[in-house]
């Protein structure tokens, strides 16, 4: 889902896959903004990619400022990250906004760079100075406990809008694009959830929601958890981030298909002064 299909991968590791410039990345990001009594921002996301693309588990991408996220082992970027101020950034490929050009700069590097900024407002200011044609089309989001922005870039230029309170979904099209069946399906799932109050049950509930398959078909791209074994492609990781009212982030991840994986708590990476002791829980 996140960043360059030819550059970025999920929390899976393995050998570098051959470039497939015409392949499609179908992915899902769900966002709840001010819809929970404890966590003003909730993110649940599946990353879909070729299974052989190499990348890391969540790690410290920067120490000053502190930024945590998975790292692409090809171009060094990321697809979703959280920083020490409680700002979360993520990016998806955007369909229908221009052809993919492998010569353009990695969108994952853009995510990693913008994750070092303190606020969505600062990120929006940097995006306004960006040449959107230097990157392949994308949808970029930045949120903290009090604000959020969504940026759509492509052949039609760059459009930045505030993210309003409510439930939102991105699936490689416009944010909340209900004309697309997968986005509509993702929104319906998110809006139907009665979110748990406590942190651990809530993370488990969101992980279970990410394991959704299209009705009647295991592996149809219409579901949130994608299986395309003939292409060695599908959901390779899941990420769940809960931002509380104090700006503290709780970061969970799972490797592999959401319907088969178990989530681990990687929040210690955002808490511990000594990065060597901030180990991801297995």
N, C-alpha and C positions, 0 to 999 in steps of 0.2 A: 504494500500500500504506500509506504512512505518514500518520498523522494524519487530519485531516478531508478526506474526499473532495471536499467543496465548498470547502475552504480550501487544502489542501496539494497540491503536485504533485511530480514527480520533477525530475531535473536537466535538464528540457526548458524551453525558453522559447518564448514566443509570445503571442498575444492572449488575453485573458481569455475563457474559455468560458462559456456560459450555465450557470446553476445547474441541476443535475440531481439533486435531493434523493433520488430513489428508485433511483439507479443503484448498482451494486455495485462494490466494490473488492476484487479478488482479488490477493493479493500473497504474497511469500515472504521469510522470513528464516531462514537456516541458522546454527547456532551450534555450534562445537566448543569445549568447556571441558576443559582439561587432557587433550587427546588428541593433542598434537604436541610433539616434543622441544624446539622452539625457541619456539613461540608458544602460551602457555597459553590465550589467547583468540583465536579466529578467527571472524569474521562475514562472511557472504556474503549479499547481499540484493538482490532486485529490487523496484523501485517501480513499481506499475501505476497509471495515471491517464489522464484525458482528455488527448490530446496537445496541446491548445491552452492548457492551464493554465500560467501563467508562473512560472518560478522560476530560480534561479541555479545556476551550478556551485558546487562547494565553495568556501567563503570563510571569513574570520575573522568569526564572528558576535559575538564579544566578545574584547577584548584583555586584560582583567583581571577574572576569569581568562581565559586563552586558550581559546576554544571554536571548533572548525572544523566546518562542515557546510553543506549546501545551504540556501538561504533561499527560502521561499515569498514571492512578490511580491504576494500579496493580503493576507494577515494578518500576515506577518513572522515566522512560526514556522519550525520545521524538523521533519523526520521521523527524522533520524539525525544524531548529532553525537558528536564526540570532544573531550575537554578535555585541558589540559596535564598533568594528573596521570595520564593514561592510563585514564580512565573513559569508557566508551562508553554512550550512551543511544539508544534507538529506541522507536518506538511504531507499532502497527498498529491499524486499525479492528477491532472485535470484533463478529462477527455473533451473532445469537441471544441478545443480552443487553439488548435494548431498541430502540425505534424511534429513528431519527435525527431530531434536533431542531435545525434550522439556527440557532435563537436562542441555543443554548448556546455557551460560550466555546470558542475554538479549542484543540484538543488539541495542535496544533503549537506554540503559545505555551507550553504546559506543558512540552513537551520542551525547548524552548530555555531555559526558566528552570531546570529541574532539571539541565541539562547544566553549569551553573555550579557545582554542588556537587562536592566533592572525591571522595567515595566512594559506593559503593552503599548503605552503611549510612546515610549522611546523607540520601541520596535517599529511602530507605525511610521514615526518620523524617518527612520532609516529606510523603510520600504519605499517611502515617497521619493527618495533619492536614487532608487534602484532603476536600472534599465531592465524592464521585464522581458525584453527580447533577448537578453543575454542568457536566459534560462528557458528550459522547456516548460510548458504550461503547468501551473500548480495552484492548489488551494492551501493557503497557509493560515494557521490560527495561532493566536497568542492570548492567554488568559491568566489572570491572577484572581485573588479573592474579591476584587472590586470592579474589575473591568475586563473587557475582551474585544479583540478585533479579528476579523476574517479578511484575508486578501486573496483576490482571484486574479491570476496573471495568465496572459496568453497573447495570441495574435491581436486580441481586442484591447491590449494595454493592461493597465493595473487598476483594480478597483478595491478600495479599502472601506469596510463598513464595520460599525460596532456590532458586537454580538449581544443581542438582547436577552433578558431573563427568559428562561424556558428550556425546552428540550430540543436538541439539534442533532443532525447527522450529516456526515460527509462520506460519500462512497465513490470518489473520483469524478464527481460531477459538481455542479454548484451546490453550496451548502443548502440543505433542506429542499433539494430539488425533487418534489413529490411526483413530477412527471416521469421520473425514472423509477422502474419497479423496485430495484434494490434499495434505493434511498427511502422510498415509501415504506418498504418492509422494515427497514432499520428503524425508522421513526415510529412505526406502529409498535415494535418490540419495546423501544425505550419508553414510550409514553404509557405502555401498559404495566410497567414495573411499579410495584409498591416498594420503594427502596427501604432496605433495612436501616435501622438507626446506628447500630454499632459497627465499628470499623471492619472487624474480621468477617462477620456474616455478610456485610455489604460487599466486600471484595469478592467473596465466594459467589454471591448472587450475580454480580456483574460478569464474573468469569463464566458462569453457567449460561448467561444470556448470550455471550459471545460464541458459545458452542452451537448456536442455532443452525439448522440446515433448512434448505428450501423444502416446503411441504411435499412429501412423497418422493423426494430425491436426495440421496446422500451424495453430496459433491456438486450439486448445481450451484453455479455462481450466484444465484438469487439468494442463497442463505448467507449468514454472516461468517460461518466456518466453511472454507472452500477446500475441496479435494479434487485435484485433477491429476491422478497418478500417471496417466499415460504421458503427460508432459513434465512430470516431476515438479509440479507446481501446486501451490495451495497456501493455506494459512500456516505460517512458519513461527509466529509468535503472537502473544497478546500482551498488552500493557494496560494497567489500571492505575490511575492517579487520583487521590482524594486530597483536596486542599482544604484545610480547616480555616476557621475565621481568623486565626492568628497568623495565617500565611505559611503554616508548616505543611509540608507535603508528605503523604504516605504513598510509596511507589511499589507496585506489585508487578510481577511479570511471570510469563509462562512460556516455555519453549515448545514448539510444535503445534499441532492442530488443537484448537481450543476444546474440542470434544474429547480429547485423549490426554491432555496435559494437566499438570497441577501447578497452581500459582505459588510463587515464592515471594517473600517480603524483602525487597531491596532497599527499604527506607533507611537502613543504617548508613548507606552511602551518603545520605544527606545530613547525617547527624554527627558522625564521628570526626574529631579533629585529625586523628591519625588515619590517613587513607588506607594504610596497610592493614589496619585492624577492622576496617569497614567491609566485612566480607558478605557476599550475597548468601542468604540462607538457602540451603539446598532442600 
